[in-house]
Amino acid sequence: MTFVIHEAKIVEYLLKDPGKSKFFIPLVITRFNWSILRDDILEMAENFPKKWLRATEFGNKYEIVGQILTPIGRSITLKSGWFELDEHPDVFRFITAYPA
């Protein structure tokens, strides 16, 4: 399995959207250290089970719930959303993350 997270999904969505960023910014996750969050979410995806949610026009949608350790040393539980791409089975594209 391959998990893919594009920089813009973290920087321009999770850390810019007011509804999402209000959770991540106090944990000292910013656009300057965005790759820490990406790497933590990738590690979470590789180590926690996937739960199939439904088929969509973009592919099968999955949820992964797991824990990450923030830059301030706080452990948090995240839910993350993923699409398994129809044209590339076993490739999962990151959709979103939010507190569990």
N, CA, C and O atoms as a printed pandas DataFrame, in Angstrom:
     atom_number atom_name residue_name chain_id  residue_number  x_coord  y_coord  z_coord
0              1         N          MET        A               1    0.826   -1.189    0.000
1              2        CA          MET        A               1    0.000    0.000    0.000
2              3         C          MET        A               1    0.869    1.252    0.000
3              4         O          MET        A               1    1.931    1.299    0.620
4              5         N          THR        A               2    0.391    2.243   -0.702
5              6        CA          THR        A               2    1.068    3.528   -0.753
6              7         C          THR        A               2    0.093    4.604   -0.311
7              8         O          THR        A               2   -1.041    4.668   -0.786
8              9         N          PHE        A               3    0.549    5.450    0.606
9             10        CA          PHE        A               3   -0.259    6.565    1.095
10            11         C          PHE        A               3    0.377    7.853    0.597
11            12         O          PHE        A               3    1.586    8.047    0.726
12            13         N          VAL        A               4   -0.448    8.739    0.023
13            14        CA          VAL        A               4    0.047    9.971   -0.584
14            15         C          VAL        A               4   -0.636   11.172    0.077
15            16         O          VAL        A               4   -1.861   11.239    0.172
16            17         N          ILE        A               5    0.191   12.115    0.527
17            18        CA          ILE        A               5   -0.323   13.384    1.063
18            19         C          ILE        A               5    0.402   14.517    0.348
19            20         O          ILE        A               5    1.625   14.633    0.430
20            21         N          HIS        A               6   -0.362   15.350   -0.353
21            22        CA          HIS        A               6    0.231   16.499   -1.031
22            23         C          HIS        A               6    0.403   17.655   -0.053
23            24         O          HIS        A               6   -0.427   17.865    0.831
24            25         N          GLU        A               7    1.484   18.397   -0.222
25            26        CA          GLU        A               7    1.798   19.533    0.650
26            27         C          GLU        A               7    0.613   20.499    0.772
27            28         O          GLU        A               7    0.303   20.961    1.870
28            29         N          ALA        A               8   -0.040   20.799   -0.333
29            30        CA          ALA        A               8   -1.145   21.755   -0.313
30            31         C          ALA        A               8   -2.288   21.295    0.586
31            32         O          ALA        A               8   -2.984   22.123    1.173
32            33         N          LYS        A               9   -2.485   20.002    0.698
33            34        CA          LYS        A               9   -3.570   19.483    1.532
34            35         C          LYS        A               9   -3.315   19.807    3.001
35            36         O          LYS        A               9   -4.261   20.021    3.760
36            37         N          ILE        A              10   -2.064   19.845    3.403
37            38        CA          ILE        A              10   -1.714   20.199    4.776
38            39         C          ILE        A              10   -1.666   21.723    4.917
39            40         O          ILE        A              10   -2.358   22.292    5.761
40            41         N          VAL        A              11   -0.848   22.380    4.088
41            42        CA          VAL        A              11   -0.583   23.814    4.226
42            43         C          VAL        A              11   -1.801   24.664    3.863
43            44         O          VAL        A              11   -2.147   25.589    4.598
44            45         N          GLU        A              12   -2.446   24.365    2.752
45            46        CA          GLU        A              12   -3.541   25.206    2.257
46            47         C          GLU        A              12   -4.913   24.784    2.766
47            48         O          GLU        A              12   -5.889   25.513    2.585
48            49         N          TYR        A              13   -5.001   23.625    3.395
49            50        CA          TYR        A              13   -6.296   23.159    3.881
50            51         C          TYR        A              13   -6.300   23.006    5.401
51            52         O          TYR        A              13   -6.994   23.751    6.093
52            53         N          LEU        A              14   -5.538   22.056    5.922
53            54        CA          LEU        A              14   -5.573   21.816    7.377
54            55         C          LEU        A              14   -5.073   23.006    8.184
55            56         O          LEU        A              14   -5.610   23.307    9.249
56            57         N          LEU        A              15   -4.044   23.684    7.679
57            58        CA          LEU        A              15   -3.443   24.768    8.454
58            59         C          LEU        A              15   -3.939   26.154    8.054
59            60         O          LEU        A              15   -3.525   27.149    8.648
60            61         N          LYS        A              16   -4.821   26.234    7.054
61            62        CA          LYS        A              16   -5.340   27.532    6.620
62            63         C          LYS        A              16   -6.844   27.670    6.884
63            64         O          LYS        A              16   -7.317   28.750    7.237
64            65         N          ASP        A              17   -7.575   26.600    6.716
65            66        CA          ASP        A              17   -9.015   26.611    6.949
66            67         C          ASP        A              17   -9.278   26.906    8.426
67            68         O          ASP        A              17   -8.760   26.195    9.287
68            69         N          PRO        A              18  -10.065   27.930    8.739
69            70        CA          PRO        A              18  -10.294   28.294   10.143
70            71         C          PRO        A              18  -10.843   27.150   11.009
71            72         O          PRO        A              18  -10.473   27.015   12.176
72            73         N          GLY        A              19  -11.709   26.345   10.438
73            74        CA          GLY        A              19  -12.270   25.240   11.202
74            75         C          GLY        A              19  -11.263   24.158   11.535
75            76         O          GLY        A              19  -11.352   23.530   12.589
76            77         N          LYS        A              20  -10.306   23.934   10.647
77            78        CA          LYS        A              20   -9.280   22.908   10.865
78            79         C          LYS        A              20   -8.092   23.473   11.652
79            80         O          LYS        A              20   -7.605   22.840   12.589
80            81         N          SER        A              21   -7.638   24.655   11.270
81            82        CA          SER        A              21   -6.414   25.198   11.856
82            83         C          SER        A              21   -6.550   25.487   13.345
83            84         O          SER        A              21   -5.560   25.452   14.075
84            85         N          LYS        A              22   -7.761   25.771   13.798
85            86        CA          LYS        A              22   -7.937   26.068   15.227
86            87         C          LYS        A              22   -7.559   24.879   16.103
87            88         O          LYS        A              22   -7.280   25.048   17.290
88            89         N          PHE        A              23   -7.549   23.698   15.538
89            90        CA          PHE        A              23   -7.123   22.516   16.269
90            91         C          PHE        A              23   -5.611   22.322   16.183
91            92         O          PHE        A              23   -4.973   21.999   17.185
92            93         N          PHE        A              24   -5.034   22.515   15.001
93            94        CA          PHE        A              24   -3.624   22.200   14.787
94            95         C          PHE        A              24   -2.665   23.300   15.251
95            96         O          PHE        A              24   -1.600   22.984   15.782
96            97         N          ILE        A              25   -3.005   24.570   15.070
97            98        CA          ILE        A              25   -2.090   25.663   15.405
98            99         C          ILE        A              25   -1.699   25.665   16.887
99           100         O          ILE        A              25   -0.516   25.839   17.178
100          101         N          PRO        A              26   -2.622   25.482   17.842
101          102        CA          PRO        A              26   -2.200   25.460   19.254
102          103         C          PRO        A              26   -1.252   24.306   19.599
103          104         O          PRO        A              26   -0.584   24.333   20.633
104          105         N          LEU        A              27   -1.201   23.300   18.731
105          106        CA          LEU        A              27   -0.297   22.173   18.953
106          107         C          LEU        A              27    1.071   22.433   18.343
107          108         O          LEU        A              27    1.897   21.524   18.255
108          109         N          VAL        A              28    1.313   23.669   17.920
109          110        CA          VAL        A              28    2.562   24.126   17.314
110          111         C          VAL        A              28    2.821   23.394   15.996
111          112         O          VAL        A              28    3.953   23.026   15.681
112          113         N          ILE        A              29    1.745   23.195   15.240
113          114        CA          ILE        A              29    1.852   22.662   13.883
114          115         C          ILE        A              29    1.483   23.810   12.964
115          116         O          ILE        A              29    0.336   24.257   12.950
116          117         N          THR        A              30    2.454   24.288   12.195
117          118        CA          THR        A              30    2.257   25.468   11.348
118          119         C          THR        A              30    2.702   25.162    9.921
119          120         O          THR        A              30    3.180   24.067    9.626
120          121         N          ARG        A              31    2.536   26.148    9.046
121          122        CA          ARG        A              31    2.980   25.948    7.664
122          123         C          ARG        A              31    4.502   25.839    7.561
123          124         O          ARG        A              31    5.027   25.383    6.545
124          125         N          PHE        A              32    5.206   26.257    8.613
125          126        CA          PHE        A              32    6.665   26.182    8.599
126          127         C          PHE        A              32    7.181   24.793    8.965
127          128         O          PHE        A              32    8.296   24.426    8.595
128          129         N          ASN        A              33    6.374   24.020    9.690
129          130        CA          ASN        A              33    6.790   22.657   10.037
130          131         C          ASN        A              33    5.737   21.635    9.597
131          132         O          ASN        A              33    5.582   20.586   10.222
132          133         N          TRP        A              34    5.029   21.947    8.533
133          134        CA          TRP        A              34    3.934   21.122    8.023
134          135         C          TRP        A              34    4.350   19.682    7.773
135          136         O          TRP        A              34    3.543   18.766    7.930
136          137         N          SER        A              35    5.608   19.473    7.383
137          138        CA          SER        A              35    6.047   18.114    7.038
138          139         C          SER        A              35    6.027   17.183    8.250
139          140         O          SER        A              35    5.934   15.966    8.090
140          141         N          ILE        A              36    6.114   17.741    9.460
141          142        CA          ILE        A              36    6.013   16.908   10.666
142          143         C          ILE        A              36    4.630   16.289   10.732
143          144         O          ILE        A              36    4.491   15.095   10.999
144          145         N          LEU        A              37    3.608   17.096   10.490
145          146        CA          LEU        A              37    2.235   16.588   10.501
146          147         C          LEU        A              37    2.041   15.567    9.389
147          148         O          LEU        A              37    1.442   14.515    9.614
148          149         N          ARG        A              38    2.538   15.861    8.200
149          150        CA          ARG        A              38    2.426   14.905    7.086
150          151         C          ARG        A              38    3.053   13.569    7.451
151          152         O          ARG        A              38    2.443   12.517    7.259
152          153         N          ASP        A              39    4.270   13.611    7.976
153          154        CA          ASP        A              39    4.975   12.378    8.329
154          155         C          ASP        A              39    4.248   11.610    9.424
155          156         O          ASP        A              39    4.188   10.381    9.388
156          157         N          ASP        A              40    3.697   12.326   10.393
157          158        CA          ASP        A              40    2.945   11.665   11.470
158          159         C          ASP        A              40    1.673   11.006   10.942
159          160         O          ASP        A              40    1.335    9.895   11.350
160          161         N          ILE        A              41    0.973   11.679   10.044
161          162        CA          ILE        A              41   -0.249   11.107    9.471
162          163         C          ILE        A              41    0.092    9.899    8.607
163          164         O          ILE        A              41   -0.633    8.905    8.623
164          165         N          LEU        A              42    1.186    9.972    7.853
165          166        CA          LEU        A              42    1.615    8.822    7.050
166          167         C          LEU        A              42    1.956    7.631    7.944
167          168         O          LEU        A              42    1.570    6.499    7.651
168          169         N          GLU        A              43    2.671    7.888    9.020
169          170        CA          GLU        A              43    3.018    6.811    9.950
170          171         C          GLU        A              43    1.755    6.214   10.571
171          172         O          GLU        A              43    1.648    4.996   10.714
172          173         N          MET        A              44    0.816    7.056   10.934
173          174        CA          MET        A              44   -0.450    6.594   11.485
174          175         C          MET        A              44   -1.167    5.701   10.466
175          176         O          MET        A              44   -1.684    4.641   10.818
176          177         N          ALA        A              45   -1.196    6.132    9.213
177          178        CA          ALA        A              45   -1.886    5.371    8.169
178          179         C          ALA        A              45   -1.259    3.996    7.964
179          180         O          ALA        A              45   -1.958    3.024    7.677
180          181         N          GLU        A              46    0.036    3.919    8.111
181          182        CA          GLU        A              46    0.733    2.649    7.905
182          183         C          GLU        A              46    0.601    1.706    9.094
183          184         O          GLU        A              46    0.815    0.503    8.948
184          185         N          ASN        A              47    0.253    2.226   10.266
185          186        CA          ASN        A              47    0.264    1.405   11.474
186          187         C          ASN        A              47   -1.094    1.160   12.123
187          188         O          ASN        A              47   -1.192    0.386   13.075
188          189         N          PHE        A              48   -2.127    1.800   11.628
189          190        CA          PHE        A              48   -3.463    1.600   12.189
190          191         C          PHE        A              48   -4.376    1.050   11.098
191          192         O          PHE        A              48   -4.148    1.308    9.916
192          193         N          PRO        A              49   -5.403    0.298   11.477
193          194        CA          PRO        A              49   -6.267   -0.320   10.463
194          195         C          PRO        A              49   -7.141    0.682    9.723
195          196         O          PRO        A              49   -7.546    1.713   10.260
196          197         N          LYS        A              50   -7.414    0.338    8.466
197          198        CA          LYS        A              50   -8.313    1.133    7.638
198          199         C          LYS        A              50   -9.733    0.608    7.827
199          200         O          LYS        A              50   -9.950   -0.595    7.971
200          201         N          LYS        A              51  -10.692    1.527    7.824
201          202        CA          LYS        A              51  -12.101    1.153    7.888
202          203         C          LYS        A              51  -12.759    1.649    6.602
203          204         O          LYS        A              51  -12.771    2.850    6.331
204          205         N          TRP        A              52  -13.307    0.720    5.808
205          206        CA          TRP        A              52  -13.997    1.093    4.581
206          207         C          TRP        A              52  -15.276    1.817    4.941
207          208         O          TRP        A              52  -16.025    1.359    5.805
208          209         N          LEU        A              53  -15.539    2.949    4.288
209          210        CA          LEU        A              53  -16.752    3.720    4.546
210          211         C          LEU        A              53  -17.779    3.554    3.433
211          212         O          LEU        A              53  -18.936    3.215    3.685
212          213         N          ARG        A              54  -17.335    3.801    2.180
213          214        CA          ARG        A              54  -18.274    3.692    1.060
214          215         C          ARG        A              54  -17.531    3.884   -0.263
215          216         O          ARG        A              54  -16.408    4.387   -0.309
216          217         N          ALA        A              55  -18.207    3.462   -1.334
217          218        CA          ALA        A              55  -17.699    3.715   -2.678
218          219         C          ALA        A              55  -18.189    5.093   -3.108
219          220         O          ALA        A              55  -19.329    5.466   -2.834
220          221         N          THR        A              56  -17.326    5.844   -3.780
221          222        CA          THR        A              56  -17.685    7.170   -4.276
222          223         C          THR        A              56  -17.263    7.281   -5.735
223          224         O          THR        A              56  -16.665    6.360   -6.292
224          225         N          GLU        A              57  -17.577    8.401   -6.339
225          226        CA          GLU        A              57  -17.163    8.633   -7.725
226          227         C          GLU        A              57  -15.644    8.756   -7.859
227          228         O          GLU        A              57  -15.107    8.615   -8.958
228          229         N          PHE        A              58  -14.948    9.018   -6.748
229          230        CA          PHE        A              58  -13.492    9.178   -6.761
230          231         C          PHE        A              58  -12.765    7.885   -6.410
231          232         O          PHE        A              58  -11.556    7.777   -6.611
232          233         N          GLY        A              59  -13.493    6.912   -5.890
233          234        CA          GLY        A              59  -12.891    5.658   -5.438
234          235         C          GLY        A              59  -13.458    5.290   -4.081
235          236         O          GLY        A              59  -14.338    5.971   -3.555
236          237         N          ASN        A              60  -12.949    4.218   -3.528
237          238        CA          ASN        A              60  -13.396    3.781   -2.201
238          239         C          ASN        A              60  -12.873    4.727   -1.136
239          240         O          ASN        A              60  -11.705    5.115   -1.153
240          241         N          LYS        A              61  -13.742    5.094   -0.212
241          242        CA          LYS        A              61  -13.371    6.014    0.857
242          243         C          LYS        A              61  -13.115    5.211    2.138
243          244         O          LYS        A              61  -13.892    4.330    2.505
244          245         N          TYR        A              62  -12.013    5.540    2.799
245          246        CA          TYR        A              62  -11.611    4.868    4.027
246          247         C          TYR        A              62  -11.360    5.882    5.134
247          248         O          TYR        A              62  -11.107    7.060    4.884
248          249         N          GLU        A              63  -11.438    5.393    6.346
249          250        CA          GLU        A              63  -11.104    6.189    7.521
250          251         C          GLU        A              63  -10.032    5.442    8.310
251          252         O          GLU        A              63  -10.096    4.223    8.466
252          253         N          ILE        A              64   -9.064    6.181    8.795
253          254        CA          ILE        A              64   -8.033    5.624    9.667
254          255         C          ILE        A              64   -8.003    6.478   10.920
255          256         O          ILE        A              64   -7.878    7.701   10.850
256          257         N          VAL        A              65   -8.118    5.824   12.061
257          258        CA          VAL        A              65   -8.059    6.506   13.351
258          259         C          VAL        A              65   -6.803    6.027   14.051
259          260         O          VAL        A              65   -6.540    4.828   14.137
260          261         N          GLY        A              66   -6.030    6.983   14.552
261          262        CA          GLY        A              66   -4.803    6.623   15.249
262          263         C          GLY        A              66   -4.255    7.797   16.020
263          264         O          GLY        A              66   -4.832    8.884   16.032
264          265         N          GLN        A              67   -3.143    7.560   16.658
265          266        CA          GLN        A              67   -2.530    8.595   17.491
266          267         C          GLN        A              67   -1.248    9.106   16.866
267          268         O          GLN        A              67   -0.506    8.370   16.214
268          269         N          ILE        A              68   -1.008   10.403   17.088
269          270        CA          ILE        A              68    0.261   11.015   16.704
270          271         C          ILE        A              68    0.786   11.794   17.908
271          272         O          ILE        A              68    0.035   12.141   18.819
272          273         N          LEU        A              69    2.074   12.057   17.891
273          274        CA          LEU        A              69    2.716   12.853   18.935
274          275         C          LEU        A              69    3.033   14.217   18.333
275          276         O          LEU        A              69    3.727   14.302   17.320
276          277         N          THR        A              70    2.530   15.281   18.948
277          278        CA          THR        A              70    2.700   16.633   18.413
278          279         C          THR        A              70    4.081   17.184   18.766
279          280         O          THR        A              70    4.769   16.627   19.622
280          281         N          PRO        A              71    4.494   18.285   18.105
281          282        CA          PRO        A              71    5.789   18.895   18.413
282          283         C          PRO        A              71    5.932   19.337   19.876
283          284         O          PRO        A              71    7.053   19.493   20.361
284          285         N          ILE        A              72    4.808   19.540   20.590
285          286        CA          ILE        A              72    4.900   19.926   22.007
286          287         C          ILE        A              72    4.809   18.707   22.932
287          288         O          ILE        A              72    4.677   18.843   24.148
288          289         N          GLY        A              73    4.883   17.506   22.324
289          290        CA          GLY        A              73    4.916   16.291   23.120
290          291         C          GLY        A              73    3.563   15.768   23.563
291          292         O          GLY        A              73    3.487   14.880   24.412
292          293         N          ARG        A              74    2.505   16.306   23.002
293          294        CA          ARG        A              74    1.158   15.869   23.361
294          295         C          ARG        A              74    0.683   14.792   22.379
295          296         O          ARG        A              74    0.786   14.967   21.165
296          297         N          SER        A              75    0.173   13.699   22.900
297          298        CA          SER        A              75   -0.384   12.640   22.068
298          299         C          SER        A              75   -1.852   12.968   21.779
299          300         O          SER        A              75   -2.629   13.245   22.694
300          301         N          ILE        A              76   -2.218   12.933   20.501
301          302        CA          ILE        A              76   -3.599   13.211   20.119
302          303         C          ILE        A              76   -4.109   12.086   19.212
303          304         O          ILE        A              76   -3.342   11.425   18.513
304          305         N          THR        A              77   -5.413   11.899   19.249
305          306        CA          THR        A              77   -6.041   10.915   18.371
306          307         C          THR        A              77   -6.696   11.657   17.216
307          308         O          THR        A              77   -7.483   12.583   17.411
308          309         N          LEU        A              78   -6.349   11.223   16.007
309          310        CA          LEU        A              78   -6.886   11.831   14.792
310          311         C          LEU        A              78   -7.716   10.824   14.012
311          312         O          LEU        A              78   -7.447    9.623   14.031
312          313         N          LYS        A              79   -8.718   11.333   13.333
313          314        CA          LYS        A              79   -9.405   10.581   12.289
314          315         C          LYS        A              79   -8.894   11.148   10.975
315          316         O          LYS        A              79   -8.796   12.365   10.816
316          317         N          SER        A              80   -8.576   10.288   10.055
317          318        CA          SER        A              80   -8.132   10.753    8.745
318          319         C          SER        A              80   -8.948   10.071    7.663
319          320         O          SER        A              80   -9.318    8.903    7.790
320          321         N          GLY        A              81   -9.225   10.814    6.595
321          322        CA          GLY        A              81   -9.975   10.295    5.472
322          323         C          GLY        A              81   -9.071   10.063    4.278
323          324         O          GLY        A              81   -8.143   10.832    4.024
324          325         N          TRP        A              82   -9.354    8.983    3.539
325          326        CA          TRP        A              82   -8.520    8.575    2.407
326          327         C          TRP        A              82   -9.389    8.039    1.284
327          328         O          TRP        A              82  -10.434    7.437    1.526
328          329         N          PHE        A              83   -8.945    8.266    0.042
329          330        CA          PHE        A              83   -9.552    7.623   -1.119
330          331         C          PHE        A              83   -8.564    6.604   -1.656
331          332         O          PHE        A              83   -7.380    6.896   -1.829
332          333         N          GLU        A              84   -9.070    5.394   -1.919
333          334        CA          GLU        A              84   -8.284    4.420   -2.679
334          335         C          GLU        A              84   -8.635    4.665   -4.135
335          336         O          GLU        A              84   -9.790    4.520   -4.536
336          337         N          LEU        A              85   -7.645    5.034   -4.919
337          338        CA          LEU        A              85   -7.887    5.458   -6.292
338          339         C          LEU        A              85   -8.273    4.275   -7.173
339          340         O          LEU        A              85   -7.593    3.249   -7.177
340          341         N          ASP        A              86   -9.367    4.422   -7.918
341          342        CA          ASP        A              86   -9.832    3.348   -8.797
342          343         C          ASP        A              86   -8.771    2.946   -9.808
343          344         O          ASP        A              86   -8.576    1.762  -10.082
344          345         N          GLU        A              87   -8.089    3.941  -10.359
345          346        CA          GLU        A              87   -7.099    3.643  -11.401
346          347         C          GLU        A              87   -5.790    3.077  -10.843
347          348         O          GLU        A              87   -4.976    2.544  -11.597
348          349         N          HIS        A              88   -5.587    3.191   -9.535
349          350        CA          HIS        A              88   -4.372    2.667   -8.899
350          351         C          HIS        A              88   -4.739    1.993   -7.575
351          352         O          HIS        A              88   -4.573    2.591   -6.511
352          353         N          PRO        A              89   -5.240    0.744   -7.632
353          354        CA          PRO        A              89   -5.565    0.062   -6.376
354          355         C          PRO        A              89   -4.343    0.014   -5.461
355          356         O          PRO        A              89   -3.208   -0.090   -5.928
356          357         N          ASP        A              90   -4.582    0.090   -4.197
357          358        CA          ASP        A              90   -3.545    0.105   -3.158
358          359         C          ASP        A              90   -2.784    1.423   -3.083
359          360         O          ASP        A              90   -1.754    1.498   -2.413
360          361         N          VAL        A              91   -3.276    2.472   -3.763
361          362        CA          VAL        A              91   -2.740    3.816   -3.585
362          363         C          VAL        A              91   -3.848    4.622   -2.914
363          364         O          VAL        A              91   -4.959    4.728   -3.431
364          365         N          PHE        A              92   -3.526    5.185   -1.760
365          366        CA          PHE        A              92   -4.501    5.919   -0.967
366          367         C          PHE        A              92   -4.111    7.389   -0.920
367          368         O          PHE        A              92   -2.993    7.735   -0.536
368          369         N          ARG        A              93   -5.048    8.256   -1.317
369          370        CA          ARG        A              93   -4.819    9.702   -1.352
370          371         C          ARG        A              93   -5.499   10.330   -0.130
371          372         O          ARG        A              93   -6.672   10.078    0.147
372          373         N          PHE        A              94   -4.749   11.132    0.574
373          374        CA          PHE        A              94   -5.237   11.809    1.786
374          375         C          PHE        A              94   -6.304   12.822    1.451
375          376         O          PHE        A              94   -6.186   13.576    0.485
376          377         N          ILE        A              95   -7.375   12.832    2.280
377          378        CA          ILE        A              95   -8.470   13.794    2.104
378          379         C          ILE        A              95   -8.449   14.830    3.223
379          380         O          ILE        A              95   -8.414   16.032    2.959
380          381         N          THR        A              96   -8.470   14.367    4.470
381          382        CA          THR        A              96   -8.590   15.280    5.597
382          383         C          THR        A              96   -8.177   14.599    6.888
383          384         O          THR        A              96   -7.990   13.383    6.934
384          385         N          ALA        A              97   -8.037   15.401    7.939
385          386        CA          ALA        A              97   -7.798   14.889    9.299
386          387         C          ALA        A              97   -8.468   15.838   10.276
387          388         O          ALA        A              97   -8.562   17.043   10.040
388          389         N          TYR        A              98   -8.923   15.274   11.363
389          390        CA          TYR        A              98   -9.576   16.067   12.406
390          391         C          TYR        A              98   -9.509   15.288   13.714
391          392         O          TYR        A              98   -9.274   14.080   13.701
392          393         N          PRO        A              99   -9.714   15.968   14.851
393          394        CA          PRO        A              99   -9.615   15.267   16.127
394          395         C          PRO        A              99  -10.691   14.201   16.257
395          396         O          PRO        A              99  -11.831   14.390   15.835
396          397         N          ALA        A             100  -10.311   13.096   16.840
397          398        CA          ALA        A             100  -11.273   11.997   17.050
398          399         C          ALA        A             100  -12.038   12.227   18.330
399          400         O          ALA        A             100  -12.895   11.420   18.691
